[in-house]
Amino acid sequence: MSASVLAPSAPAASGLGPAGASLAADPLAGGLALGIYEKALRGPAPVTPRQWRDFLAQVAQGGFSFLDLSIDESPEREARLEWSAEQWRAVRRAAEDAGVMIGGICLSIHRRIAPGSADPATRQRAREVMAQGLRACHEVGAPVLQIAGYYCFYEEPGPDSARWYAELLADSVPLAARLGVVMGIENVDGVGVTSITRAMELVEQIDSPFLQVYPDLGNIAEQGLDPDVEVPAGRGHMVAMHAKDVRRGEPRRVEMGTGIVDWDRSFALLAHQGWAGRLMIEMWNDDAPDSVARCAAARAFIEERARAAGISIVGPEAA
């Protein structure tokens, strides 16, 4: 189980491990590993091993420890659902060659192939997509499959949408357990599982170590929720985390540090519960030529705010 799920209950120490050992000297020391979202980097979605090697080089260039991949509605990323085990293992080898990790896969395709759809055929396809996503994580070596909290993004939710969504999560647990992949529910913008509080209701209802929460700090602010309520609600169950800046009604493409997220309070709350794990900076740079520089600037901002709260950052070489 991820260290972020089994986070210690004590507040984070100021750079010291057991018996006063420095973080550098203690291989089990706490802290955050910082990653970046695939869509923040420059270039089309990679396919060949060489394309993956070139693409993944940007992760290290930006000073990140890991990359989170996406399987979304675009034809090139949706096609990954049909990839062979060898295709995924080639990505894994490319990441190893680049000296970075694949932190997880965001199964965003469930926005269109909705678990809570009124159409039975769509719900059945959503089940197949979940199985494909779990197997993709297993083959690429990613420990976490992020499940967006949308019941049915392109439909008006019906009286059974939330139930169908929950049933898919529960039905997915046996395969996740056999493959050793943890599913993390993301609190989303819009309608559905819009809070960590609601995500935790599902975690407690289904009651499996292979279903946890994957909080998005930006979406807490975008929904107008209180981090003093939401961040503690996930204690002991936050398998990884998203960091992005937002404004009300603008859940994407807000420059880090210019939005409404209360970073100081959010990191203070994480420090209080001793949270350690993988924090992925979520950005959409739309293939801008300075994408890596933008990512590095966002990383520097997050590092500064985390360290100000007493949370250590574990560099790529030690993550």
C-alpha positions as CSV (number, residue, x, y, z in Angstrom):
1,M,0.0,0.0,0.0
2,S,1.2,3.5,-0.8
3,A,2.8,5.5,2.0
4,S,0.2,8.2,1.3
5,V,-2.6,5.8,2.3
6,L,-0.8,4.8,5.4
7,A,0.4,8.2,6.3
8,P,1.6,8.7,9.9
9,S,-0.7,10.5,12.3
10,A,2.0,12.8,13.7
11,P,2.6,16.2,12.1
12,A,5.5,16.4,9.6
13,A,8.9,17.0,11.1
14,S,11.2,19.9,10.0
15,G,13.5,17.8,7.8
16,L,14.4,15.2,10.5
17,G,13.6,11.5,10.5
18,P,13.9,9.0,13.4
19,A,16.3,9.9,16.1
20,G,17.1,13.2,14.4
21,A,18.5,11.6,11.3
22,S,18.4,13.9,8.2
23,L,16.1,13.2,5.3
24,A,19.1,12.5,3.1
25,A,20.4,9.9,5.6
26,D,17.0,8.2,6.2
27,P,15.7,6.0,3.3
28,L,12.3,5.9,4.9
29,A,11.9,9.6,5.5
30,G,8.6,11.4,4.7
31,G,8.0,14.0,2.1
32,L,6.5,14.6,-1.3
33,A,7.5,13.3,-4.7
34,L,6.4,15.8,-7.4
35,G,5.1,14.7,-10.8
36,I,3.6,16.2,-13.9
37,Y,0.6,15.5,-16.1
38,E,1.1,14.2,-19.6
39,K,-0.9,17.1,-21.1
40,A,1.4,19.7,-19.6
41,L,4.3,18.6,-21.8
42,R,5.1,19.4,-25.4
43,G,4.4,17.1,-28.3
44,P,1.6,14.8,-29.6
45,A,0.6,11.7,-27.6
46,P,3.6,9.4,-28.0
47,V,3.2,5.9,-29.6
48,T,6.6,4.5,-30.6
49,P,9.4,3.7,-28.1
50,R,11.5,6.5,-29.5
51,Q,8.6,9.0,-29.2
52,W,8.2,7.9,-25.6
53,R,11.9,8.3,-24.8
54,D,11.9,11.8,-26.2
55,F,8.6,12.7,-24.5
56,L,9.7,11.4,-21.1
57,A,12.9,13.3,-21.2
58,Q,10.9,16.4,-20.5
59,V,9.8,15.0,-17.2
60,A,13.4,14.9,-16.0
61,Q,14.2,18.3,-17.6
62,G,11.4,19.8,-15.6
63,G,12.8,18.4,-12.3
64,F,9.9,15.9,-11.7
65,S,10.0,12.4,-10.3
66,F,7.1,10.9,-12.2
67,L,4.6,11.3,-15.0
68,D,0.9,10.6,-14.9
69,L,-0.6,9.4,-18.1
70,S,-4.1,9.9,-19.5
71,I,-6.6,7.7,-21.3
72,D,-9.1,10.3,-22.5
73,E,-11.6,11.1,-25.3
74,S,-9.0,12.0,-27.9
75,P,-8.6,9.2,-30.6
76,E,-4.9,8.8,-29.9
77,R,-5.3,8.3,-26.2
78,E,-8.5,6.3,-26.3
79,A,-6.6,3.9,-28.6
80,R,-4.4,3.0,-25.6
81,L,-7.3,1.0,-24.3
82,E,-6.5,-1.6,-27.0
83,W,-2.7,-1.6,-26.5
84,S,-1.0,-4.9,-26.0
85,A,0.9,-5.8,-22.9
86,E,4.1,-5.3,-24.9
87,Q,3.2,-1.8,-25.9
88,W,2.7,-0.8,-22.3
89,R,5.9,-2.5,-21.2
90,A,7.7,-0.5,-23.9
91,V,6.5,2.7,-22.2
92,R,7.7,1.3,-18.9
93,R,11.1,0.6,-20.3
94,A,11.3,4.1,-21.8
95,A,10.5,5.6,-18.4
96,E,13.2,3.5,-16.8
97,D,15.7,4.7,-19.4
98,A,14.6,8.3,-18.7
99,G,15.0,7.8,-15.0
100,V,11.4,8.7,-14.1
101,M,8.4,6.7,-12.9
102,I,4.9,6.3,-14.3
103,G,2.9,7.4,-11.2
104,G,-0.5,6.6,-12.5
105,I,-3.1,6.7,-15.2
106,C,-6.0,9.1,-15.3
107,L,-9.0,7.2,-16.8
108,S,-10.6,10.4,-18.2
109,I,-12.4,8.5,-21.0
110,H,-15.1,7.8,-18.4
111,R,-16.4,11.3,-19.0
112,R,-17.8,10.1,-22.4
113,I,-18.2,6.4,-21.6
114,A,-20.0,7.2,-18.4
115,P,-20.5,4.7,-15.5
116,G,-23.8,6.4,-14.6
117,S,-25.2,6.7,-18.1
118,A,-28.9,6.0,-18.6
119,D,-27.8,3.8,-21.6
120,P,-27.1,0.2,-20.6
121,A,-24.8,-0.3,-23.5
122,T,-22.7,2.7,-22.3
123,R,-22.6,1.4,-18.8
124,Q,-21.4,-2.0,-20.1
125,R,-18.7,-0.3,-22.1
126,A,-17.7,1.6,-19.0
127,R,-17.1,-1.7,-17.2
128,E,-14.9,-2.9,-20.1
129,V,-13.0,0.4,-20.0
130,M,-12.4,0.0,-16.2
131,A,-10.9,-3.4,-16.8
132,Q,-8.7,-2.1,-19.6
133,G,-7.5,0.8,-17.5
134,L,-6.6,-1.5,-14.6
135,R,-4.7,-3.9,-16.9
136,A,-2.9,-0.9,-18.5
137,C,-1.7,0.2,-15.0
138,H,-0.5,-3.3,-14.3
139,E,1.5,-3.6,-17.5
140,V,3.1,-0.2,-17.4
141,G,3.9,-0.5,-13.7
142,A,1.7,2.3,-12.5
143,P,0.3,1.7,-8.9
144,V,-2.7,4.0,-9.2
145,L,-5.7,4.3,-11.6
146,Q,-7.4,7.6,-11.0
147,I,-11.2,7.4,-11.4
148,A,-12.9,10.7,-12.1
149,G,-15.9,11.4,-10.0
150,Y,-18.3,12.1,-12.9
151,Y,-21.4,10.0,-12.9
152,C,-22.3,10.9,-16.5
153,F,-20.5,14.1,-17.7
154,Y,-22.5,14.7,-20.9
155,E,-25.9,13.7,-19.6
156,E,-28.1,15.0,-16.9
157,P,-27.7,12.6,-14.0
158,G,-30.8,10.5,-13.3
159,P,-32.1,9.0,-10.1
160,D,-29.9,5.9,-10.5
161,S,-26.7,7.5,-11.8
162,A,-24.9,7.7,-8.5
163,R,-25.9,4.0,-7.7
164,W,-24.6,2.8,-11.1
165,Y,-21.3,4.7,-10.5
166,A,-20.9,3.1,-7.1
167,E,-21.7,-0.3,-8.4
168,L,-19.0,-0.1,-11.0
169,L,-16.4,0.8,-8.3
170,A,-17.5,-2.1,-6.2
171,D,-17.5,-4.5,-9.1
172,S,-14.0,-3.4,-10.1
173,V,-12.4,-4.2,-6.7
174,P,-11.7,-7.9,-7.4
175,L,-9.7,-7.3,-10.6
176,A,-7.9,-4.3,-9.0
177,A,-6.9,-6.6,-6.1
178,R,-5.6,-9.4,-8.3
179,L,-3.5,-6.9,-10.4
180,G,-2.3,-5.0,-7.3
181,V,-3.6,-1.6,-8.6
182,V,-5.2,0.9,-6.3
183,M,-8.1,2.9,-7.7
184,G,-8.3,6.5,-6.5
185,I,-11.5,8.5,-6.7
186,E,-10.9,12.1,-7.8
187,N,-13.2,14.9,-6.6
188,V,-14.3,16.7,-9.7
189,D,-15.6,20.0,-11.0
190,G,-19.2,20.0,-12.3
191,V,-21.6,17.4,-11.0
192,G,-20.9,14.0,-9.3
193,V,-18.4,13.2,-6.7
194,T,-17.5,16.8,-6.1
195,S,-15.9,16.5,-2.6
196,I,-13.5,14.4,-0.7
197,T,-16.3,14.0,1.8
198,R,-18.5,12.3,-0.8
199,A,-15.6,10.2,-2.2
200,M,-14.9,8.9,1.3
201,E,-18.5,7.8,1.6
202,L,-17.9,5.5,-1.3
203,V,-14.6,4.3,0.1
204,E,-16.2,3.4,3.4
205,Q,-19.2,1.9,1.7
206,I,-17.1,-0.4,-0.5
207,D,-14.5,-1.0,2.2
208,S,-11.5,-2.3,0.2
209,P,-7.8,-1.3,0.4
210,F,-7.9,-1.1,-3.4
211,L,-10.4,1.8,-3.5
212,Q,-9.1,5.1,-2.0
213,V,-9.3,8.8,-2.8
214,Y,-7.2,10.9,-5.1
215,P,-7.9,14.4,-4.0
216,D,-7.7,17.4,-6.3
217,L,-6.8,20.5,-4.2
218,G,-7.9,22.8,-7.0
219,N,-11.3,21.3,-7.3
220,I,-12.0,21.8,-3.6
221,A,-11.5,25.6,-4.2
222,E,-13.4,25.6,-7.6
223,Q,-16.4,24.1,-5.9
224,G,-16.3,26.7,-3.1
225,L,-15.6,24.0,-0.4
226,D,-13.7,24.4,2.8
227,P,-10.2,22.8,2.8
228,D,-10.5,22.6,6.7
229,V,-13.3,20.1,6.1
230,E,-12.3,18.4,2.9
231,V,-8.5,17.7,3.5
232,P,-9.0,16.1,6.9
233,A,-11.9,14.0,5.5
234,G,-9.5,12.0,3.4
235,R,-7.0,11.2,6.2
236,G,-5.5,7.8,5.9
237,H,-7.0,7.2,2.4
238,M,-5.3,9.7,0.1
239,V,-3.3,7.5,-2.3
240,A,-2.0,10.5,-4.4
241,M,-3.0,14.1,-5.0
242,H,-3.5,16.7,-7.7
243,A,-2.3,20.2,-7.5
244,K,-3.7,22.9,-9.9
245,D,-4.8,26.4,-9.5
246,V,-8.4,27.5,-10.4
247,R,-11.0,30.2,-10.2
248,R,-14.7,29.7,-9.7
249,G,-16.0,28.4,-13.0
250,E,-12.4,28.0,-14.3
251,P,-11.2,24.5,-13.3
252,R,-8.3,24.4,-15.9
253,R,-5.6,26.5,-17.4
254,V,-5.1,28.9,-14.5
255,E,-1.5,29.8,-13.9
256,M,-0.2,28.4,-10.7
257,G,-0.3,31.0,-8.0
258,T,-2.8,33.3,-9.7
259,G,-6.0,31.5,-8.7
260,I,-8.0,31.1,-5.5
261,V,-6.5,27.9,-4.0
262,D,-5.3,28.5,-0.4
263,W,-2.0,26.8,-0.8
264,D,-0.7,27.8,2.6
265,R,-3.7,26.3,4.4
266,S,-3.9,23.2,2.2
267,F,-0.2,22.3,2.8
268,A,-0.6,23.1,6.5
269,L,-3.4,20.6,6.7
270,L,-1.4,18.0,4.9
271,A,1.6,18.7,7.2
272,H,-0.7,18.3,10.3
273,Q,-1.6,14.7,9.2
274,G,1.9,13.8,8.1
275,W,0.8,13.1,4.6
276,A,3.6,11.7,2.4
277,G,3.3,10.5,-1.2
278,R,3.0,11.6,-4.8
279,L,1.6,15.0,-5.7
280,M,1.0,15.5,-9.4
281,I,0.9,19.0,-10.8
282,E,-2.0,19.1,-13.3
283,M,-1.6,21.5,-16.2
284,W,-2.7,21.9,-19.8
285,N,0.0,23.8,-21.7
286,D,-1.5,23.0,-25.1
287,D,1.8,22.1,-26.8
288,A,3.3,25.5,-26.0
289,P,7.0,25.7,-27.0
290,D,7.9,26.8,-23.4
291,S,5.9,24.0,-21.8
292,V,8.8,22.5,-19.8
293,A,9.7,26.0,-18.4
294,R,6.0,26.5,-17.4
295,C,6.0,23.2,-15.6
296,A,9.3,23.9,-13.9
297,A,7.9,27.3,-12.7
298,A,4.8,25.6,-11.3
299,R,7.0,23.0,-9.6
300,A,9.1,25.7,-8.0
301,F,5.9,27.4,-6.7
302,I,4.6,24.2,-5.2
303,E,7.9,23.3,-3.6
304,E,8.1,26.7,-2.0
305,R,4.6,26.5,-0.5
306,A,5.1,22.9,0.7
307,R,8.4,23.7,2.3
308,A,6.9,26.7,4.0
309,A,4.5,24.3,5.7
310,G,7.4,22.1,6.8
311,I,6.9,19.4,4.2
312,S,10.0,18.1,2.5
313,I,10.4,17.5,-1.2
314,V,12.0,14.2,-2.3
315,G,14.0,14.7,-5.5
316,P,13.8,12.5,-8.6
317,E,16.9,10.6,-7.7
318,A,15.5,9.5,-4.3
319,A,11.7,9.2,-5.0
